Amino acid sequence: MPAPFLSYLRVYEPLRAFDGPSGARVRAALARGPLAPERAGRHEREVCLRAQLAARLLPGDDRNDGAGPAHGCEVLVLGGAAGEPLVCPLDTRERAAAAVLAFLEAEAPLLRASTLPVPEAVARRQAERAMADLGQGAAHVVSASWMVPLPWFALVDPEERQLRLDGKRRVWWRVPMGRARARAAQAERIVRAGLGDSEPADVLAETGTWLAHFDRASVVELDYGGVTELVDDEALRNDDSADQVRDALQALREGDKAAAQASYERLREFWADVAGKQRAC
């Protein structure tokens, strides 16, 4: 079975940033052994499917009142510059809880009642309880389906792309947190100055707010994840999405909206073709 067709932004924090109960879970996960990034999407799908088969609202709940979560934690790990590991908890349960709350807000009562394995009031309490595990922090992973959100490319340097086509195919960038935050803020200013309030500007603002939750010594990773399975090797080799976003931002900075629009149209055509493959799946 292919990996979920999701792309990811992940934050890897220094181990010292984790304390209290969350720190204990992270250290226990490190002792068990971290996941490979290529395995993360499949792992999350498996734990969510197991929850559904057991009629549980959230992965990791050991019973359906949500009062006694038996969940542990799975992590991805990078080596830190000073020898301290950089850790990205998947926060699968908390992210599922956020999705439940969004579902409760967006969908009609009949669909909510027919879909949830527990009464709506119970589902809301369980999801809010799970979200409380994050405290004042935020989930270390955000994902998007069937494509890579174009504003994410503003965080990366096109020349620093990592591409692997043999074995487990993968496309990714890693960026120091300070640089990622500065790029998000600068790109937002450029887009708002050139286009006014817009969806790309809002995504950049939301991304900057999310990044601000984490330690300044963190590393940000943009990973195509399972979206690579929708794109052939030649297209991945020639993919210049990050270059096009950089060119569009430069054009906006210089007041050349026509050039910015041309870059955007090339990007939109490429990613619309990728996203359109969901109709064949």
CYANA upper distance limits for C-alpha pairs under 8 A (distance plus 0.5 A):
  2 PRO  CA    226 GLY  CA      7.97
  2 PRO  CA    229 GLU  CA      7.99
  3 ALA  CA     41 GLY  CA      6.59
  3 ALA  CA     42 ARG  CA      5.99
  3 ALA  CA    225 GLY  CA      8.32
  3 ALA  CA    226 GLY  CA      5.51
  3 ALA  CA    229 GLU  CA      8.35
  4 PRO  CA     41 GLY  CA      6.46
  4 PRO  CA     42 ARG  CA      7.13
  4 PRO  CA     45 ARG  CA      7.92
  4 PRO  CA    225 GLY  CA      8.49
  4 PRO  CA    226 GLY  CA      5.85
  4 PRO  CA    227 VAL  CA      8.28
  5 PHE  CA    145 SER  CA      6.32
  5 PHE  CA    146 TRP  CA      5.85
  5 PHE  CA    147 MET  CA      8.41
  5 PHE  CA    225 GLY  CA      7.67
  5 PHE  CA    226 GLY  CA      4.89
  5 PHE  CA    227 VAL  CA      5.27
  5 PHE  CA    229 GLU  CA      8.00
  5 PHE  CA    230 LEU  CA      8.32
  6 LEU  CA     41 GLY  CA      8.15
  6 LEU  CA    143 SER  CA      6.68
  6 LEU  CA    144 ALA  CA      5.91
  6 LEU  CA    145 SER  CA      4.95
  6 LEU  CA    146 TRP  CA      6.40
  6 LEU  CA    147 MET  CA      7.60
  6 LEU  CA    224 TYR  CA      7.72
  6 LEU  CA    225 GLY  CA      6.29
  6 LEU  CA    226 GLY  CA      5.77
  6 LEU  CA    227 VAL  CA      6.15
  7 SER  CA    143 SER  CA      5.97
  7 SER  CA    144 ALA  CA      5.82
  7 SER  CA    145 SER  CA      6.94
  7 SER  CA    146 TRP  CA      8.03
  7 SER  CA    147 MET  CA      7.13
  7 SER  CA    148 VAL  CA      6.30
  7 SER  CA    222 LEU  CA      8.30
  7 SER  CA    223 ASP  CA      6.34
  7 SER  CA    224 TYR  CA      5.00
  7 SER  CA    225 GLY  CA      5.26
  7 SER  CA    226 GLY  CA      7.02
  7 SER  CA    227 VAL  CA      6.59
  8 TYR  CA    141 VAL  CA      7.24
  8 TYR  CA    142 VAL  CA      6.27
  8 TYR  CA    143 SER  CA      4.93
  8 TYR  CA    144 ALA  CA      7.06
  8 TYR  CA    148 VAL  CA      8.45
  8 TYR  CA    221 GLU  CA      8.27
  8 TYR  CA    222 LEU  CA      6.38
  8 TYR  CA    223 ASP  CA      5.66
  8 TYR  CA    224 TYR  CA      6.92
  8 TYR  CA    225 GLY  CA      6.97
  9 LEU  CA    141 VAL  CA      6.25
  9 LEU  CA    142 VAL  CA      5.85
  9 LEU  CA    143 SER  CA      6.84
  9 LEU  CA    152 TRP  CA      8.48
  9 LEU  CA    220 VAL  CA      7.50
  9 LEU  CA    221 GLU  CA      6.12
  9 LEU  CA    222 LEU  CA      5.25
  9 LEU  CA    223 ASP  CA      6.95
 10 ARG  CA     88 CYS  CA      7.44
 10 ARG  CA    140 HIS  CA      6.21
 10 ARG  CA    141 VAL  CA      5.02
 10 ARG  CA    142 VAL  CA      7.11
 10 ARG  CA    220 VAL  CA      6.19
 10 ARG  CA    221 GLU  CA      5.55
 10 ARG  CA    222 LEU  CA      7.13
 10 ARG  CA    223 ASP  CA      8.48
 11 VAL  CA     87 VAL  CA      8.45
 11 VAL  CA     88 CYS  CA      6.35
 11 VAL  CA    140 HIS  CA      5.71
 11 VAL  CA    141 VAL  CA      7.06
 11 VAL  CA    211 LEU  CA      8.48
 11 VAL  CA    214 PHE  CA      8.28
 11 VAL  CA    218 SER  CA      7.09
 11 VAL  CA    219 VAL  CA      6.30
 11 VAL  CA    220 VAL  CA      5.16
 11 VAL  CA    221 GLU  CA      6.86
 12 TYR  CA     76 LEU  CA      8.38
 12 TYR  CA     77 VAL  CA      7.76
 12 TYR  CA     78 LEU  CA      7.85
 12 TYR  CA     86 LEU  CA      5.62
 12 TYR  CA     87 VAL  CA      5.16
 12 TYR  CA     88 CYS  CA      4.85
 12 TYR  CA     89 PRO  CA      8.47
 12 TYR  CA    140 HIS  CA      7.92
 12 TYR  CA    218 SER  CA      5.94
 12 TYR  CA    219 VAL  CA      5.69
 12 TYR  CA    220 VAL  CA      6.89
 12 TYR  CA    221 GLU  CA      8.34
 13 GLU  CA     17 ALA  CA      6.98
 13 GLU  CA     86 LEU  CA      5.47
 13 GLU  CA     87 VAL  CA      5.68
 13 GLU  CA     88 CYS  CA      6.88
 13 GLU  CA    214 PHE  CA      7.53
 13 GLU  CA    215 ASP  CA      6.77
 13 GLU  CA    217 ALA  CA      7.45
 13 GLU  CA    218 SER  CA      4.97
 13 GLU  CA    219 VAL  CA      7.24
 14 PRO  CA     18 PHE  CA      8.30
 14 PRO  CA     80 GLY  CA      7.87
 14 PRO  CA     84 GLU  CA      7.09
 14 PRO  CA     85 PRO  CA      6.55
 14 PRO  CA     86 LEU  CA      4.95
 14 PRO  CA     87 VAL  CA      6.71
 14 PRO  CA    215 ASP  CA      7.98
 14 PRO  CA    217 ALA  CA      7.30
 14 PRO  CA    218 SER  CA      6.74
 15 LEU  CA     84 GLU  CA      7.23
 15 LEU  CA     85 PRO  CA      6.48
 15 LEU  CA     86 LEU  CA      6.47
 15 LEU  CA     87 VAL  CA      6.72
 17 ALA  CA    215 ASP  CA      7.33
 18 PHE  CA     22 SER  CA      6.95
 18 PHE  CA     23 GLY  CA      4.85
 18 PHE  CA     26 VAL  CA      7.91
 19 ASP  CA     23 GLY  CA      4.61
 19 ASP  CA     24 ALA  CA      7.52
 20 GLY  CA     24 ALA  CA      6.97
 21 PRO  CA     25 ARG  CA      6.90
 22 SER  CA     26 VAL  CA      6.72
 22 SER  CA    133 ASP  CA      8.39
 23 GLY  CA     27 ARG  CA      6.65
 24 ALA  CA     28 ALA  CA      6.64
 25 ARG  CA     29 ALA  CA      6.68
 25 ARG  CA     72 GLY  CA      6.62
 25 ARG  CA     73 CYS  CA      6.34
 26 VAL  CA     30 LEU  CA      6.76
 26 VAL  CA     73 CYS  CA      6.83
 26 VAL  CA     74 GLU  CA      8.02
 26 VAL  CA     75 VAL  CA      7.57
 26 VAL  CA     89 PRO  CA      7.49
 27 ARG  CA     31 ALA  CA      6.74
 28 ALA  CA     32 ARG  CA      6.86
 28 ALA  CA     73 CYS  CA      8.39
 29 ALA  CA     33 GLY  CA      6.65
 29 ALA  CA     34 PRO  CA      7.15
 29 ALA  CA     72 GLY  CA      7.96
 29 ALA  CA     73 CYS  CA      6.34
 29 ALA  CA     74 GLU  CA      6.15
 29 ALA  CA     75 VAL  CA      6.87
 30 LEU  CA     34 PRO  CA      6.23
 30 LEU  CA     75 VAL  CA      7.58
 34 PRO  CA     74 GLU  CA      7.21
 34 PRO  CA     75 VAL  CA      5.71
 34 PRO  CA     76 LEU  CA      5.78
 34 PRO  CA     77 VAL  CA      6.81
 35 LEU  CA     39 ARG  CA      6.87
 35 LEU  CA     40 ALA  CA      7.03
 35 LEU  CA     74 GLU  CA      7.45
 35 LEU  CA     75 VAL  CA      6.57
 35 LEU  CA     76 LEU  CA      5.86
 35 LEU  CA     77 VAL  CA      8.31
 36 ALA  CA     40 ALA  CA      7.13
 36 ALA  CA     76 LEU  CA      6.88
 37 PRO  CA     41 GLY  CA      8.44
 37 PRO  CA     76 LEU  CA      6.95
 38 GLU  CA    168 LYS  CA      7.78
 38 GLU  CA    170 ARG  CA      8.16
 38 GLU  CA    225 GLY  CA      7.51
 39 ARG  CA     43 HIS  CA      6.63
 40 ALA  CA     44 GLU  CA      6.74
 40 ALA  CA     90 LEU  CA      8.36
 41 GLY  CA     45 ARG  CA      6.80
 41 GLY  CA    225 GLY  CA      7.94
 41 GLY  CA    226 GLY  CA      7.93
 42 ARG  CA     46 GLU  CA      6.70
 43 HIS  CA     47 VAL  CA      6.87
 44 GLU  CA     48 CYS  CA      6.66
 44 GLU  CA     92 THR  CA      7.13
 45 ARG  CA     49 LEU  CA      6.55
 46 GLU  CA     50 ARG  CA      6.64
 47 VAL  CA     51 ALA  CA      6.79
 47 VAL  CA     59 PRO  CA      6.36
 47 VAL  CA     60 GLY  CA      8.21
 48 CYS  CA     52 GLN  CA      6.84
 48 CYS  CA     58 LEU  CA      7.79
 48 CYS  CA     59 PRO  CA      5.81
 49 LEU  CA     53 LEU  CA      6.66
 50 ARG  CA     54 ALA  CA      6.74
 50 ARG  CA     59 PRO  CA      7.90
 51 ALA  CA     55 ALA  CA      6.65
 51 ALA  CA     56 ARG  CA      5.37
 51 ALA  CA     57 LEU  CA      7.30
 51 ALA  CA     58 LEU  CA      6.77
 51 ALA  CA     59 PRO  CA      5.52
 51 ALA  CA     60 GLY  CA      7.76
 51 ALA  CA     61 ASP  CA      8.34
 52 GLN  CA     56 ARG  CA      6.18
 52 GLN  CA     57 LEU  CA      7.61
 55 ALA  CA     64 ASN  CA      8.20
 55 ALA  CA    117 PRO  CA      6.28
 56 ARG  CA     61 ASP  CA      7.20
 56 ARG  CA     63 ARG  CA      7.52
 56 ARG  CA     64 ASN  CA      6.10
 56 ARG  CA    117 PRO  CA      7.13
 57 LEU  CA     61 ASP  CA      8.13
 57 LEU  CA     64 ASN  CA      7.38
 57 LEU  CA    116 LEU  CA      7.69
 57 LEU  CA    117 PRO  CA      6.71
 57 LEU  CA    118 VAL  CA      7.67
 57 LEU  CA    123 ALA  CA      7.49
 58 LEU  CA     93 ARG  CA      6.61
 58 LEU  CA     96 ALA  CA      6.92
 58 LEU  CA     97 ALA  CA      7.23
 58 LEU  CA    127 ALA  CA      8.32
 59 PRO  CA     71 HIS  CA      7.97
 59 PRO  CA     92 THR  CA      7.94
 59 PRO  CA     93 ARG  CA      6.02
 59 PRO  CA     96 ALA  CA      8.09
 60 GLY  CA     69 PRO  CA      6.31
 60 GLY  CA     70 ALA  CA      6.09
 60 GLY  CA     71 HIS  CA      4.59
 60 GLY  CA     72 GLY  CA      7.91
 60 GLY  CA     93 ARG  CA      7.18
 61 ASP  CA     66 GLY  CA      6.11
 61 ASP  CA     67 ALA  CA      8.36
 61 ASP  CA     68 GLY  CA      7.08
 61 ASP  CA     69 PRO  CA      4.77
 61 ASP  CA     70 ALA  CA      6.30
 61 ASP  CA     71 HIS  CA      6.98
 62 ASP  CA     66 GLY  CA      7.70
 62 ASP  CA     68 GLY  CA      6.66
 62 ASP  CA     69 PRO  CA      5.91
 62 ASP  CA     70 ALA  CA      5.97
 62 ASP  CA     71 HIS  CA      8.37
 63 ARG  CA     67 ALA  CA      7.93
 63 ARG  CA     68 GLY  CA      7.36
 63 ARG  CA     69 PRO  CA      8.05
 64 ASN  CA    118 VAL  CA      7.86
 65 ASP  CA    122 VAL  CA      7.73
 65 ASP  CA    126 GLN  CA      7.72
 66 GLY  CA    126 GLN  CA      5.95
 67 ALA  CA    126 GLN  CA      8.20
 73 CYS  CA     89 PRO  CA      7.24
 73 CYS  CA     90 LEU  CA      7.77
 73 CYS  CA     91 ASP  CA      7.64
 74 GLU  CA     89 PRO  CA      6.38
 74 GLU  CA     90 LEU  CA      6.42
 74 GLU  CA     91 ASP  CA      8.27
 75 VAL  CA     87 VAL  CA      6.97
 75 VAL  CA     88 CYS  CA      5.91
 75 VAL  CA     89 PRO  CA      4.76
 75 VAL  CA     90 LEU  CA      6.27
 76 LEU  CA     87 VAL  CA      6.33
 76 LEU  CA     88 CYS  CA      5.53
 76 LEU  CA     89 PRO  CA      6.90
 76 LEU  CA     90 LEU  CA      7.98
 77 VAL  CA     85 PRO  CA      7.03
 77 VAL  CA     86 LEU  CA      6.11
 77 VAL  CA     87 VAL  CA      5.16
 77 VAL  CA     88 CYS  CA      6.76
 78 LEU  CA     85 PRO  CA      6.35
 78 LEU  CA     86 LEU  CA      5.48
 78 LEU  CA     87 VAL  CA      7.01
 79 GLY  CA     83 GLY  CA      6.94
 79 GLY  CA     84 GLU  CA      7.15
 79 GLY  CA     85 PRO  CA      5.28
 79 GLY  CA     86 LEU  CA      6.42
 80 GLY  CA     84 GLU  CA      5.47
 80 GLY  CA     85 PRO  CA      5.44
 80 GLY  CA     86 LEU  CA      6.02
 86 LEU  CA    218 SER  CA      7.61
 86 LEU  CA    219 VAL  CA      8.18
 88 CYS  CA    140 HIS  CA      6.68
 88 CYS  CA    141 VAL  CA      8.36
 89 PRO  CA    140 HIS  CA      6.80
 89 PRO  CA    141 VAL  CA      8.46
 90 LEU  CA    139 ALA  CA      8.25
 90 LEU  CA    140 HIS  CA      7.06
 90 LEU  CA    141 VAL  CA      6.85
 91 ASP  CA     95 ARG  CA      6.62
 91 ASP  CA    139 ALA  CA      6.39
 91 ASP  CA    140 HIS  CA      7.22
 91 ASP  CA    141 VAL  CA      7.80
 92 THR  CA     96 ALA  CA      6.58
 93 ARG  CA     97 ALA  CA      6.67
 93 ARG  CA    130 ALA  CA      7.52
 94 GLU  CA     98 ALA  CA      6.81
 94 GLU  CA    127 ALA  CA      8.31
 94 GLU  CA    130 ALA  CA      6.07
 94 GLU  CA    131 MET  CA      5.82
 94 GLU  CA    133 ASP  CA      8.01
 94 GLU  CA    134 LEU  CA      7.98
 94 GLU  CA    139 ALA  CA      7.62
 95 ARG  CA     99 ALA  CA      6.83
 95 ARG  CA    131 MET  CA      8.49
 95 ARG  CA    139 ALA  CA      7.31
 96 ALA  CA    100 VAL  CA      6.76
 97 ALA  CA    101 LEU  CA      6.83
 97 ALA  CA    126 GLN  CA      8.30
 97 ALA  CA    127 ALA  CA      4.99
 97 ALA  CA    128 GLU  CA      7.63
 97 ALA  CA    130 ALA  CA      6.76
 97 ALA  CA    131 MET  CA      6.85
 98 ALA  CA    102 ALA  CA      6.73
 98 ALA  CA    127 ALA  CA      7.44
 98 ALA  CA    131 MET  CA      7.44
 99 ALA  CA    103 PHE  CA      6.57
100 VAL  CA    104 LEU  CA      6.71
100 VAL  CA    123 ALA  CA      8.24
100 VAL  CA    124 ARG  CA      8.22
100 VAL  CA    127 ALA  CA      7.14
101 LEU  CA    105 GLU  CA      6.83
101 LEU  CA    124 ARG  CA      7.10
101 LEU  CA    127 ALA  CA      7.12
101 LEU  CA    128 GLU  CA      8.32
102 ALA  CA    106 ALA  CA      6.63
103 PHE  CA    107 GLU  CA      6.30
103 PHE  CA    112 ARG  CA      8.30
104 LEU  CA    112 ARG  CA      7.22
104 LEU  CA    120 GLU  CA      8.42
104 LEU  CA    124 ARG  CA      8.30
107 GLU  CA    111 LEU  CA      7.02
107 GLU  CA    112 ARG  CA      6.95
108 ALA  CA    112 ARG  CA      6.77
109 PRO  CA    113 ALA  CA      6.57
110 LEU  CA    114 SER  CA      6.70
111 LEU  CA    115 THR  CA      6.51
112 ARG  CA    116 LEU  CA      6.52
112 ARG  CA    120 GLU  CA      7.77
113 ALA  CA    119 PRO  CA      7.75
113 ALA  CA    120 GLU  CA      7.46
116 LEU  CA    120 GLU  CA      7.58
116 LEU  CA    123 ALA  CA      8.01
118 VAL  CA    122 VAL  CA      6.77
118 VAL  CA    123 ALA  CA      6.57
119 PRO  CA    123 ALA  CA      6.70
120 GLU  CA    124 ARG  CA      6.68
121 ALA  CA    125 ARG  CA      6.83
122 VAL  CA    126 GLN  CA      6.63
123 ALA  CA    127 ALA  CA      6.56
124 ARG  CA    128 GLU  CA      6.54
125 ARG  CA    129 ARG  CA      6.53
126 GLN  CA    130 ALA  CA      6.72
127 ALA  CA    131 MET  CA      6.67
128 GLU  CA    132 ALA  CA      6.68
129 ARG  CA    133 ASP  CA      7.47
130 ALA  CA    134 LEU  CA      8.31
131 MET  CA    135 GLY  CA      8.17
134 LEU  CA    138 ALA  CA      6.49
134 LEU  CA    139 ALA  CA      7.58
137 GLY  CA    213 HIS  CA      6.29
137 GLY  CA    214 PHE  CA      8.08
138 ALA  CA    210 TRP  CA      7.52
138 ALA  CA    213 HIS  CA      6.88
144 ALA  CA    148 VAL  CA      7.00
144 ALA  CA    149 PRO  CA      7.55
145 SER  CA    227 VAL  CA      8.41
146 TRP  CA    227 VAL  CA      6.54
146 TRP  CA    274 VAL  CA      7.48
146 TRP  CA    275 ALA  CA      5.40
146 TRP  CA    278 GLN  CA      7.68
147 MET  CA    227 VAL  CA      6.80
147 MET  CA    271 TRP  CA      6.78
147 MET  CA    274 VAL  CA      7.19
147 MET  CA    275 ALA  CA      6.28
148 VAL  CA    152 TRP  CA      7.85
148 VAL  CA    224 TYR  CA      7.31
148 VAL  CA    227 VAL  CA      8.46
148 VAL  CA    271 TRP  CA      8.29
149 PRO  CA    153 PHE  CA      8.21
150 LEU  CA    154 ALA  CA      8.22
150 LEU  CA    200 PRO  CA      8.29
150 LEU  CA    241 SER  CA      8.38
150 LEU  CA    245 VAL  CA      7.78
151 PRO  CA    155 LEU  CA      8.32
151 PRO  CA    200 PRO  CA      6.42
151 PRO  CA    203 VAL  CA      7.14
151 PRO  CA    204 LEU  CA      6.63
151 PRO  CA    245 VAL  CA      8.26
152 TRP  CA    156 VAL  CA      8.29
152 TRP  CA    204 LEU  CA      8.11
152 TRP  CA    222 LEU  CA      8.07
153 PHE  CA    241 SER  CA      7.75
153 PHE  CA    242 ALA  CA      5.60
153 PHE  CA    245 VAL  CA      6.91
153 PHE  CA    246 ARG  CA      8.48
154 ALA  CA    183 ARG  CA      6.98
154 ALA  CA    184 ALA  CA      6.99
154 ALA  CA    187 ALA  CA      7.04
154 ALA  CA    242 ALA  CA      7.62
154 ALA  CA    245 VAL  CA      6.88
154 ALA  CA    246 ARG  CA      7.17
155 LEU  CA    175 VAL  CA      8.15
155 LEU  CA    179 ARG  CA      8.25
155 LEU  CA    180 ALA  CA      5.51
155 LEU  CA    181 ARG  CA      8.12
155 LEU  CA    183 ARG  CA      5.91
155 LEU  CA    184 ALA  CA      6.39
156 VAL  CA    160 GLU  CA      8.07
156 VAL  CA    173 TRP  CA      7.27
156 VAL  CA    174 ARG  CA      8.15
156 VAL  CA    175 VAL  CA      7.06
156 VAL  CA    180 ALA  CA      7.62
156 VAL  CA    183 ARG  CA      8.49
156 VAL  CA    242 ALA  CA      7.66
157 ASP  CA    161 ARG  CA      7.85
157 ASP  CA    242 ALA  CA      7.76
158 PRO  CA    240 ASP  CA      8.22
158 PRO  CA    242 ALA  CA      5.62
158 PRO  CA    243 ASP  CA      6.07
160 GLU  CA    173 TRP  CA      6.90
160 GLU  CA    174 ARG  CA      8.41
161 ARG  CA    171 VAL  CA      7.68
161 ARG  CA    172 TRP  CA      6.49
161 ARG  CA    173 TRP  CA      5.61
162 GLN  CA    170 ARG  CA      8.40
162 GLN  CA    171 VAL  CA      6.19
162 GLN  CA    172 TRP  CA      5.70
162 GLN  CA    173 TRP  CA      6.47
163 LEU  CA    169 ARG  CA      8.30
163 LEU  CA    170 ARG  CA      6.47
163 LEU  CA    171 VAL  CA      5.23
163 LEU  CA    172 TRP  CA      7.26
163 LEU  CA    237 ARG  CA      8.26
164 ARG  CA    168 LYS  CA      7.88
164 ARG  CA    169 ARG  CA      5.77
164 ARG  CA    170 ARG  CA      5.62
164 ARG  CA    171 VAL  CA      6.96
165 LEU  CA    169 ARG  CA      5.00
165 LEU  CA    170 ARG  CA      7.08
165 LEU  CA    233 ASP  CA      7.23
169 ARG  CA    228 THR  CA      7.48
170 ARG  CA    223 ASP  CA      8.16
170 ARG  CA    224 TYR  CA      7.41
170 ARG  CA    225 GLY  CA      7.30
170 ARG  CA    228 THR  CA      7.11
171 VAL  CA    223 ASP  CA      6.49
171 VAL  CA    224 TYR  CA      6.02
171 VAL  CA    225 GLY  CA      7.93
171 VAL  CA    228 THR  CA      7.81
172 TRP  CA    221 GLU  CA      7.39
172 TRP  CA    222 LEU  CA      5.97
172 TRP  CA    223 ASP  CA      4.86
172 TRP  CA    224 TYR  CA      6.79
173 TRP  CA    221 GLU  CA      6.07
173 TRP  CA    222 LEU  CA      5.72
173 TRP  CA    223 ASP  CA      7.14
174 ARG  CA    219 VAL  CA      7.00
174 ARG  CA    220 VAL  CA      6.06
174 ARG  CA    221 GLU  CA      4.95
174 ARG  CA    222 LEU  CA      7.05
175 VAL  CA    179 ARG  CA      7.19
175 VAL  CA    180 ALA  CA      6.63
175 VAL  CA    219 VAL  CA      6.12
175 VAL  CA    220 VAL  CA      5.62
175 VAL  CA    221 GLU  CA      6.91
176 PRO  CA    180 ALA  CA      6.79
176 PRO  CA    217 ALA  CA      7.74
176 PRO  CA    218 SER  CA      6.88
176 PRO  CA    219 VAL  CA      5.09
176 PRO  CA    220 VAL  CA      6.66
177 MET  CA    181 ARG  CA      6.62
177 MET  CA    211 LEU  CA      8.15
177 MET  CA    215 ASP  CA      8.46
177 MET  CA    216 ARG  CA      6.27
177 MET  CA    217 ALA  CA      6.89
177 MET  CA    218 SER  CA      5.74
177 MET  CA    219 VAL  CA      5.61
177 MET  CA    220 VAL  CA      6.38
178 GLY  CA    182 ALA  CA      6.70
178 GLY  CA    216 ARG  CA      6.61
178 GLY  CA    217 ALA  CA      8.16
179 ARG  CA    183 ARG  CA      6.59
180 ALA  CA    184 ALA  CA      6.66
180 ALA  CA    220 VAL  CA      7.57
181 ARG  CA    185 ALA  CA      6.74
181 ARG  CA    208 GLY  CA      6.36
181 ARG  CA    211 LEU  CA      7.10
181 ARG  CA    212 ALA  CA      7.98
182 ALA  CA    186 GLN  CA      6.60
183 ARG  CA    187 ALA  CA      6.44
184 ALA  CA    188 GLU  CA      6.62
184 ALA  CA    204 LEU  CA      6.23
184 ALA  CA    205 ALA  CA      7.81
184 ALA  CA    207 THR  CA      7.67
184 ALA  CA    208 GLY  CA      6.27
185 ALA  CA    189 ARG  CA      6.83
185 ALA  CA    204 LEU  CA      7.78
185 ALA  CA    205 ALA  CA      7.67
185 ALA  CA    208 GLY  CA      7.05
186 GLN  CA    190 ILE  CA      6.78
187 ALA  CA    191 VAL  CA      6.59
187 ALA  CA    201 ALA  CA      8.38
187 ALA  CA    204 LEU  CA      7.73
187 ALA  CA    249 LEU  CA      7.42
188 GLU  CA    192 ARG  CA      6.53
188 GLU  CA    200 PRO  CA      8.41
188 GLU  CA    201 ALA  CA      5.62
188 GLU  CA    202 ASP  CA      8.33
188 GLU  CA    204 LEU  CA      6.11
188 GLU  CA    205 ALA  CA      6.91
189 ARG  CA    193 ALA  CA      6.51
189 ARG  CA    201 ALA  CA      8.44
190 ILE  CA    194 GLY  CA      6.57
190 ILE  CA    249 LEU  CA      7.26
190 ILE  CA    252 LEU  CA      7.14
190 ILE  CA    253 ARG  CA      6.47
191 VAL  CA    195 LEU  CA      6.04
191 VAL  CA    196 GLY  CA      7.31
191 VAL  CA    200 PRO  CA      7.94
191 VAL  CA    201 ALA  CA      6.34
191 VAL  CA    249 LEU  CA      7.78
191 VAL  CA    252 LEU  CA      7.59
192 ARG  CA    196 GLY  CA      4.71
192 ARG  CA    197 ASP  CA      6.15
192 ARG  CA    198 SER  CA      7.83
192 ARG  CA    201 ALA  CA      6.62
194 GLY  CA    252 LEU  CA      6.14
194 GLY  CA    253 ARG  CA      7.77
194 GLY  CA    255 GLY  CA      7.54
194 GLY  CA    257 LYS  CA      8.06
197 ASP  CA    201 ALA  CA      6.89
197 ASP  CA    202 ASP  CA      7.84
198 SER  CA    202 ASP  CA      6.74
199 GLU  CA    203 VAL  CA      6.64
200 PRO  CA    204 LEU  CA      6.69
201 ALA  CA    205 ALA  CA      6.67
202 ASP  CA    206 GLU  CA      6.61
203 VAL  CA    207 THR  CA      6.51
204 LEU  CA    208 GLY  CA      6.61
205 ALA  CA    209 THR  CA      6.73
206 GLU  CA    210 TRP  CA      6.66
207 THR  CA    211 LEU  CA      6.67
208 GLY  CA    212 ALA  CA      6.75
209 THR  CA    213 HIS  CA      7.69
214 PHE  CA    218 SER  CA      7.44
224 TYR  CA    228 THR  CA      6.53
226 GLY  CA    230 LEU  CA      8.25
227 VAL  CA    231 VAL  CA      7.68
228 THR  CA    232 ASP  CA      8.13
228 THR  CA    236 LEU  CA      8.27
230 LEU  CA    274 VAL  CA      6.76
230 LEU  CA    277 LYS  CA      7.65
231 VAL  CA    235 ALA  CA      6.73
231 VAL  CA    236 LEU  CA      6.95
231 VAL  CA    274 VAL  CA      7.43
232 ASP  CA    236 LEU  CA      6.80
233 ASP  CA    237 ARG  CA      6.67
234 GLU  CA    238 ASN  CA      6.73
235 ALA  CA    239 ASP  CA      6.22
240 ASP  CA    244 GLN  CA      6.69
241 SER  CA    245 VAL  CA      6.76
241 SER  CA    267 LEU  CA      6.85
242 ALA  CA    246 ARG  CA      6.70
243 ASP  CA    247 ASP  CA      6.58
244 GLN  CA    248 ALA  CA      6.53
244 GLN  CA    263 SER  CA      5.97
244 GLN  CA    264 TYR  CA      7.83
244 GLN  CA    266 ARG  CA      8.46
244 GLN  CA    267 LEU  CA      7.52
245 VAL  CA    249 LEU  CA      6.68
245 VAL  CA    263 SER  CA      7.61
245 VAL  CA    264 TYR  CA      7.94
246 ARG  CA    250 GLN  CA      6.70
247 ASP  CA    251 ALA  CA      6.59
247 ASP  CA    260 ALA  CA      7.59
247 ASP  CA    263 SER  CA      7.44
248 ALA  CA    252 LEU  CA      6.71
248 ALA  CA    259 ALA  CA      7.35
248 ALA  CA    260 ALA  CA      4.64
248 ALA  CA    261 GLN  CA      7.74
248 ALA  CA    263 SER  CA      6.13
248 ALA  CA    264 TYR  CA      7.33
249 LEU  CA    253 ARG  CA      6.62
249 LEU  CA    260 ALA  CA      7.42
250 GLN  CA    254 GLU  CA      6.80
250 GLN  CA    260 ALA  CA      8.40
251 ALA  CA    255 GLY  CA      6.67
251 ALA  CA    256 ASP  CA      5.45
251 ALA  CA    257 LYS  CA      7.02
251 ALA  CA    259 ALA  CA      6.45
251 ALA  CA    260 ALA  CA      5.73
252 LEU  CA    256 ASP  CA      6.04
252 LEU  CA    257 LYS  CA      6.22
252 LEU  CA    260 ALA  CA      6.49
256 ASP  CA    260 ALA  CA      6.95
257 LYS  CA    261 GLN  CA      6.48
258 ALA  CA    262 ALA  CA      6.73
259 ALA  CA    263 SER  CA      6.92
260 ALA  CA    264 TYR  CA      6.73
261 GLN  CA    265 GLU  CA      6.57
262 ALA  CA    266 ARG  CA      6.90
263 SER  CA    267 LEU  CA      6.85
264 TYR  CA    268 ARG  CA      6.50
265 GLU  CA    269 GLU  CA      6.59
266 ARG  CA    270 PHE  CA      6.88
267 LEU  CA    271 TRP  CA      6.66
268 ARG  CA    272 ALA  CA      6.21
269 GLU  CA    273 ASP  CA      6.74
270 PHE  CA    274 VAL  CA      7.06
271 TRP  CA    275 ALA  CA      6.52
272 ALA  CA    276 GLY  CA      6.34
273 ASP  CA    277 LYS  CA      7.36
277 LYS  CA    281 CYS  CA      7.26
